[in-house]
Amino acid sequence: MDRRLWYLIAGTRGGINRARILWILHDRPHNANDLATQLTLDYKTVRHHLDVLHENDFVMTLGGEGYGILYSLSPRLQVHFEDFLEIWNRIGPRLGAK
């Protein structure tokens, strides 16, 4: 299992929201505003989590400018998505996640 991913999701206070972001991005790319609306989180909070995930090579940008920048899972996380699922399955039941 990817230890850095484990730390960013299960070992930090904002990890649950980062996991929720990754879960949504697994379906298709989104911009930060879409994510904030879907997750009912503040836009700046979502941007912070996206920045953390981007710095750690779990998400990447696909283009656009300003509010239109699209984010998707990085190739690294796409290839190792089972690591994310293992973490999700460990923490998800505590949250009532499906």
Secondary structure, 3 states (H helix, E strand, C coil): CCHHHHHHHHCCCCHHHHHHHHHHHHHCCEEHHHHHHHHCCCHHHHHHHHHHHHHCCCEEECCCCHHHCEEEECHHHHHCHHHHHHHHHHHHHHHCCC
